[in-house]
Every structure is written in C-alpha cells, then in structure tokens.
Amino acid sequence: MAAVSPILVTKGLSRSFGGLKAVDDVDFEMAPGEIRALIGPNGAGKTTFVSLVCGRVEPTGGTIIFDGEDVTRLAAHQRVRRGIAYTFQITSVFGNLTAWDNVALAVQRHAGKGPRGARGLREGVQEALLRTGLAGRQGVLAANLAYGHQRLLEVAMGLALKPRLLILDEPTQGLSDGEIDGFVGLVRDIARDATVLLIEHNMDVVMRLADRITVLNAGRILAEGAPDAIRADAEVQQAYLGAPADG
C-alpha cells in the first residue's frame, strides 16, 4: 500500500523580527485528515508559525509545501483558494453585519452566480451556522454576539470556505464548558472532510482531540508525538505542561 503524501510540509521555515527568531528552522509535516495540536509557552512562536502557513506573514527563510505545491510566496487569498483557512486568535468578524452576512461573505468565494449560485449561497450559510450551533443567532449583529459566539462565528466563516486545511487559533477562548464539549464534537466532524491544525491553551481539549501534538519552544520544535507521549515528556513538562499558557 502506497504511503499517503503529507498535505502540509514546512522545511527550514523561519521568521525573524529584528534580532528575535520567532520561528527558527522548523521542519513540520501533517497528514491529510489529521487533527494536530500546536502547543507551547507564551512567545513560543505558535501564532507566527500558522501565520506563515496561511500567508499573513512572510518567511525570512524556508519553504511551505501544500498538497505538493510550493506556496511559500503566494498571497494569503491565493492560499485560501487552494484550501487553507485560518481563524484568528483575536476575532476578526465584521461587527456591523449579521452572523448570516458574515458567513455569506465567505460562501460567496465559491458559490457561483445565478439561481444555482444563490441556492448554493443559502445552503452554504445554513450548513455552516447549523454545524457551529449558531443557526438561532443568524440575524444577530456580530458585535452583539457574546465573545464565545463570535469565536464560533469565525469557525463558521472558516468552514464556509470549504477548506482542506483549517487552522484554529485559540478557538475555545470564551466558550462555556458545554460549548467546549460541542466544539470538540464539531472538530471531530470537520476532520472527516478536512485536516485541522489547532493552537489551543486548554490542555483537556488538546488531549481529547489531537491525533498528534507538536510542542514549540523559543521558535523551535521541542517535541512531537501522540498525546500520551507528550504528556509524559519531561522536557515538555518543564517548558510548558503544568504552567499556564495562552499565547
């Protein structure tokens, strides 16, 4: 049986800000359909790393391969078209638009035109809102949603892009315990059709969801492996586990 090619590969990926190496020579691979958690202490380089992958930040070195294509120099919107979607650590919804309209903006990227496009737009928005538990709030202005629901709206917007790789940056921040349980189920559902890269400070969520965990520290990979192996790793425990971290 032939080996499955990774959907995402970085080779020597680096980003410096002045004298600070935020991401330092990172080699990384993800398999299609995987749920991978990216953890580490504050300032470890997690958000910079995923910003490099999605094209929001330009690398100072290295390459990014997505589904066999070198996307290192592609703009963020070009990567979206290829199937990379990223929800931000800080909510980036349009506060003066309803939840429905926020998701519709994302669906429009692939809905097409004419009656068929209008139907596809409507169905795409309804599906994304339903999957994230926001169907009952579709007419509410995003600015009037609770913070946790704004985070879920961001996930809905990401889903509406029909991504092949969905990057979630601190998605459970602001969610209640019940909403977190629903989110865990949602990510497992998403992983049936897409690959998920998750930055998350809630270690219970990480351990429940992740197939594999990558630990960053000072911009470099400290450890990588299954949840039980990461939990038992002495270096990881010293650098991160057991100490609060949320960035």
LINHU-V879894 format. One record per helix or strand. SS is the DSSP state (H for helix, E for strand). FROM is the first residue (numbers start at 1). TO is the last residue. If there is no record, write none. Layout:
<<SS;FROM;TO> <SS;FROM;TO>>
This chain:
<<E;6;17> <E;20;31> <E;35;39> <H;46;54> <E;61;66> <E;69;70> <H;76;82> <E;84;87> <E;98;98> <H;99;107> <H;114;131> <H;135;137> <E;141;141> <H;142;144> <H;147;160> <E;165;169> <H;177;190> <E;195;199> <H;203;209> <E;212;217> <E;220;225> <H;227;232> <H;234;239>>
